[in-house]
């Protein structure tokens, strides 16, 4: 019976030109459609996934965006690393690097939160409303000393891997500007990047959206699209994912 239902649904969508979308995909549908177009237009051949957590972004671009090329994920949290290393055994195009990225090579204290998605080098912004919204998730459970490297040091590795058109995804809970501070040379050959931008800070001392936009402009990246990440109960924006394109590559297409 289920098989017959699927056949009828398939025939219906073919005739009407409509597409059946599972409800769980609806929230990210515009995002996945946009990335699909961007990856194709710029011939992206590696996704550099900084702040991989448990591999959620890898799953998103594999199963929803449809990208099957190389992914290099950076994640310093030891518990998350165990999960990533085990999962990456099933994907030959997925490499996992056990480091954080930053402005310089060093060791830093990582605040491991009750919910690992809130792990950060920065402390919670206790004066802000957002701390109350994420109470129980963003509170520090314990700390870990982790190794920090700079992305510039990986240029030769990417050359050895034969990739030339990177897409950089940043989700480091307030540390994205620090990562880019150690990637000035690498960024010259990044086709496009994605960074999580703050309108209302979750962490103490994290840059706001104006500072991020100014930085991207200075290094030659043009704003392309944005997708909301979270709102407060009054529907005010807290964070959004910003997509920016390297003008060097955009001018060639233009």
C-alpha positions in Angstrom: 0.0 0.0 0.0 2.8 2.4 0.9 4.5 1.6 -2.5 1.3 2.5 -4.3 0.9 5.7 -2.4 4.5 6.7 -3.3 3.8 6.0 -7.0 0.6 8.0 -7.0 2.4 10.9 -5.3 5.3 10.7 -7.7 2.9 10.8 -10.7 1.0 13.7 -9.2 4.2 15.8 -8.7 5.4 15.0 -12.2 2.1 16.1 -13.8 1.7 19.3 -11.7 5.3 20.3 -11.6 5.2 20.4 -7.8 7.6 18.8 -5.4 6.8 17.0 -2.1 9.0 18.2 0.7 9.2 16.5 4.1 8.1 18.8 6.9 11.5 18.6 8.7 13.2 20.2 5.6 10.9 23.2 5.4 12.8 25.5 7.8 16.1 25.1 5.9 14.6 24.8 2.4 15.6 28.3 1.2 19.1 27.9 2.6 19.8 24.5 1.0 18.4 25.8 -2.4 20.7 28.8 -2.2 23.8 26.8 -1.3 23.1 24.4 -4.1 23.1 27.2 -6.6 26.2 28.8 -5.1 28.2 25.5 -4.9 27.4 24.9 -8.6 28.1 28.4 -9.8 31.4 28.6 -8.1 32.4 25.0 -8.6 33.1 24.5 -4.9 35.5 21.5 -4.4 36.1 21.6 -0.6 34.0 22.8 2.3 36.0 23.9 5.3 33.8 23.3 8.3 35.1 25.3 11.3 33.2 24.5 14.5 31.9 21.1 13.4 30.4 20.0 16.7 28.8 16.6 16.0 28.8 16.9 12.2 25.4 18.6 11.7 26.6 20.9 8.9 28.2 17.9 7.1 24.8 16.1 7.2 23.1 19.2 5.9 25.3 19.8 2.9 25.5 16.0 2.1 21.8 15.1 2.4 20.0 18.3 1.8 22.3 20.4 -0.4 23.6 17.3 -2.2 27.3 18.2 -2.1 29.4 15.1 -2.3 32.9 16.6 -2.4 35.6 17.0 0.2 34.7 18.3 3.7 37.4 19.2 6.2 36.0 19.7 9.7 37.7 21.4 12.6 36.5 20.6 16.1 38.5 20.8 19.4 36.0 19.4 22.0 37.3 15.9 22.9 33.8 14.4 23.3 32.6 15.8 20.0 35.8 14.6 18.3 35.0 11.0 19.3 31.7 11.2 17.6 33.1 12.9 14.5 36.0 10.4 14.1 33.6 7.5 14.3 31.1 9.0 11.9 33.8 10.0 9.4 34.8 6.4 8.9 31.7 6.0 6.8 32.6 8.9 4.5 35.8 8.8 2.5 35.5 12.5 1.6 35.3 13.7 5.2 38.5 14.6 7.1 38.4 15.6 10.7 41.1 17.9 12.3 41.2 17.9 16.2 41.9 21.6 16.6 40.3 25.0 17.1 41.2 27.8 14.7 42.2 31.3 15.8 44.4 34.3 15.2 47.6 32.6 16.3 48.9 29.2 17.2 48.4 28.7 20.9 46.4 26.8 23.6 43.2 28.2 24.9 40.6 27.3 27.5 37.4 26.1 25.9 34.2 26.5 27.9 32.3 23.3 27.4 28.6 24.0 27.8 25.8 21.8 28.9 24.7 21.8 25.3 27.9 21.3 23.2 26.5 23.6 20.5 27.2 26.5 22.8 30.8 25.6 23.5 32.9 28.8 23.3 36.2 30.4 24.2 34.0 33.3 25.4 31.9 33.5 28.5 28.1 34.0 28.4 26.9 37.6 28.2 25.3 37.6 31.6 24.0 41.1 31.2 22.0 40.3 28.1 18.5 38.9 27.7 19.8 36.1 25.5 21.5 34.5 28.6 18.1 34.0 30.1 16.7 32.5 26.8 19.5 29.9 26.6 19.8 29.2 30.4 20.6 25.6 31.0 22.2 25.2 27.5 24.9 27.9 27.4 26.1 27.5 31.1 29.7 26.2 31.3 29.8 22.6 32.5 33.6 22.3 32.5 36.7 23.6 30.7 39.2 21.9 28.4 42.6 23.2 27.3 42.6 22.8 23.5 45.2 23.4 20.7 44.5 26.4 18.5 46.0 26.6 15.0 45.8 29.2 12.2 44.0 28.4 8.9 46.9 29.9 6.9 49.0 26.9 8.0 46.7 24.6 6.1 47.2 26.1 2.7 49.8 23.6 1.6 47.7 20.7 2.8 44.8 21.9 0.6 47.2 22.2 -2.3 48.3 18.6 -1.7 44.6 17.5 -1.7 44.2 19.2 -5.1 41.4 21.5 -4.1 41.2 25.1 -5.5 37.8 26.5 -4.8 37.0 26.4 -1.0 33.8 27.4 0.8 34.5 28.4 4.4 31.8 27.8 7.0 32.3 29.4 10.4 30.3 28.6 13.5 32.6 29.2 16.5 30.2 30.9 19.0 31.6 34.4 18.9 35.1 33.5 17.7 34.6 33.8 13.9 36.6 37.1 13.6 39.5 35.5 15.4 39.5 32.6 13.0 39.6 34.9 10.0 42.4 36.9 11.7 44.6 33.9 11.2 43.4 33.2 7.7 44.2 36.4 5.7 46.2 34.5 3.1 43.9 31.6 2.9 40.9 33.8 2.5 42.3 35.2 -0.8 41.4 32.0 -2.5 38.1 31.3 -0.7 35.2 31.6 -3.2 32.6 32.3 -0.5 32.1 32.0 3.2 29.4 31.6 5.8 29.6 33.1 9.2 27.2 33.2 12.1 26.5 36.9 12.8 25.2 38.3 16.1 22.5 41.0 16.4 22.1 40.5 20.1 25.2 39.0 21.8 25.1 35.6 23.5 28.7 35.8 24.6 30.7 38.5 26.4 32.9 40.5 24.0 31.7 38.9 20.8 31.6 41.1 17.7 28.3 42.4 16.4 26.9 42.4 12.9 28.3 45.9 12.1 31.8 45.0 13.0 31.5 41.7 10.9 30.1 43.5 7.9 32.9 46.1 8.0 35.6 43.4 8.2 34.1 41.4 5.3 34.0 44.6 3.2 37.7 45.4 4.0 38.9 42.0 3.0 37.0 42.1 -0.3 33.9 40.0 0.4 30.5 41.1 -0.8 27.3 40.3 1.1 25.2 37.8 -0.8 22.4 36.4 1.4 21.3 35.9 5.0 19.3 33.3 6.9 18.0 33.7 10.4 19.3 31.3 13.1 17.3 32.4 16.2 14.8 34.9 17.5 13.6 35.9 21.0 10.0 35.4 22.1 9.1 38.8 20.7 10.5 37.7 17.3 13.5 40.0 17.5 16.5 38.6 15.6 19.3 37.2 17.7 21.7 35.6 15.2 21.7 34.9 11.5 24.0 33.1 9.0 25.6 35.5 6.5 26.9 34.4 3.1 29.6 36.5 1.5 31.3 36.1 -1.8 34.9 36.9 -2.6 34.7 39.8 -5.1 37.8 38.4 -7.0 35.7 35.3 -8.0 32.4 37.2 -8.4 34.0 39.7 -10.8 35.1 36.9 -13.1 31.6 35.5 -13.3 30.2 39.0 -13.6 
